[in-house]
Amino acid sequence: MSNNFVQNMIQGLGILVVDDNAYMRRVTRMMLMNLGAKSVYEAGDGLAALEIIRIFDPDIMVIEWDMPVLNGPEVMRIVRSPEVFPRPELPVIMLTDRARRSDVVEAMRLGAHEFLIKPTSPKMLQDRLLSIFCNPRPMVQIGDYYVPEPRIRRQAESAHPRARRRSDRLARQREPYSAHSRGSGNPDLF
């Protein structure tokens, strides 16, 4: 992808940066502006973020996990409520210093499109923006959660027939072993 295309795409986006740390908001805004963004909104807490979404209708939200008033997960629960919130499909990048796998899983379960760990680089931020807008995923209801369609499902459905066969074979290999699938060996070995 050419730099011109990327810069033009990012230039047309309205991006909301939500972080209680003013310095981190400024750093993120500067990275986005250096990537070509022209419309960057800022919010210092989750409540202000919800208000900005209602008023300015940004194209994407970059949000911190830990904030006062409403934290990142609480904002995500509100935004991902199609029956309550006007923009439940708003793409979200969770940008946080939380690096535990459980936090990443929780962010994805709550409906984050992407997850970045602070400190990040302009290149990583650009890659996440491109991932969201060049490979859009429809929002789907999975149980009680309204989330972007999981990539694994999309990749398997859109894969080449040979790749689908390989994917099916790998899925069968992950199934629990049965006495029949182990052959004539000792069934107590597994």
C-alpha positions, 0 to 999 in steps of 0.5 A, a space after each residue: 500500500 502506498 504512503 499516499 493512499 494510507 495518508 489520504 485514508 487516515 486524513 479523512 478519519 475523525 479519531 477520538 482519543 480517550 485517556 485520563 493522562 493529558 500527556 498520553 492524549 497529546 502523544 497519541 494525538 501527535 502520532 495520529 497527526 503525523 500519520 495524516 489525521 486532521 480531525 482528532 478529538 480528545 476526552 479525559 474520561 469515559 463520560 466525556 468520550 460518550 458525549 463526544 461520540 454523540 456530538 461529533 460522530 468520530 470514525 474510530 475511538 482509541 481508548 485507555 483501559 484505566 480511567 476515572 468516572 467510566 473506565 474503558 471496559 465500562 465505555 465499551 459495554 455502553 457503546 456495544 449496546 445496539 438497543 441503547 447507544 447510537 453508534 454500536 459499530 464504532 471501531 475501537 482500539 484499546 491502547 493501554 499499559 495492561 499487557 496480560 493475556 486476560 486483559 487482551 481477551 477481555 477487551 476483545 470479548 467487550 468488542 475492541 477491534 484492536 489492542 495496543 500496549 503502551 508505549 506504542 509506535 506510530 507504525 503500530 498505530 497505523 497498522 491497527 488503523 489500516 487493519 480496521 479500515 482495509 479489512 472491515 469486519 461486520 459486527 455480530 451478536 455472540 451471546 450477550 456481546 456485540 463484537 466484530 466478527 472473529 477473524 478466525 471464522 472470517 479467515 476460514 470462510 474466505 480461505 482457498 478450498 485447500 486452506 479450508 481443508 487444512 483448517 478442517 483437518 487441524 480442527 479434527 486433530 484438536 478434537 479429543 482422542 477417542 478409543 477408535 481414533 487411537 487405533 489398536 494401541 493401549 487406550 489407557 495411554 491417553 
